[in-house]
Amino acid sequence: QVQLVESGGVLVQAGDSLRLSCAASAHPFTLYLMAWFRQTPQKEREFVTAIEWRSGRSSDAASVKGRFTISRDNAKNTAYLQRNSLKPEDTAVYYCAATTSYTMHVDEKGQYNYWGQGTQVTVSS
């Protein structure tokens, strides 16, 4: 069983930067992928970005490519999501997700068997 705990959600102003953290209670290198999704009341939960735990290779959603940066610290079993120049449309609940199994479909919610509780990010204009 893997538990994911997100932190870093805040109320910020447009143009500010933000870094979210996701700490995983997993044995090192049992994770295959960690990812970030986000959801608003108007939309389904959407994929933002993912990172392969061992290689560090990342995959971004086309809609956000170049705007978010995912990274991980193997020693801390923690993944991070960095966003500079936040916009009001980035307002959402951000969820961390993880899987211990190989998958090519990194952008599909169903591929992830562990989820965090979500952290609210609100960007005011």
Residue, then its C-alpha position, 0 to 999 in steps of 0.5 A: q500500500v502506498q500513501l501519497v500526501e500533497s502539500g503546498g496548495v495556497l492562495v496566490q496572485a497571478g504571476d506568482s510561482l508555486r511548488l507542490s510536493c507529494a510525499a510517497s510512503a513507498h519503498p524506494f524504487t517500487l514506484y514506476l510513475m508519479a503524476w499530477f492531475r488537476q480538477t475544477p468543478q467545471k471539468e473532469r480530472e485532467f492529466v498535467t504531467a508525469i515522471e518515471w521514477r527511476s529514469g526521471r523522464s517526464s511527460d506533459a499534457a499538450s495543453v500545459k507543455g512547457r508551463f509546468t515542471i515535474s521533478r522528483d527526489n529519490a532520497k525523499n520519495t517526493a515528487y514536485l510540481q513547479r509552476n511559474s507565472l501562474k494564471p487564474e485558469d490554473t486554479a484547481v485542486y491538484y492531485c498526486a497519483a502513483t502507480t507501481s506498474y508499467t504503463m504507456h498510458v501515463d495520461e489516463k487516470g485509470q492507470y494510477n492505483y494510488w491517489g493523494q487527497g488533493t491540494q487546492v491552488t487558487v490564483s487570483s487575478 
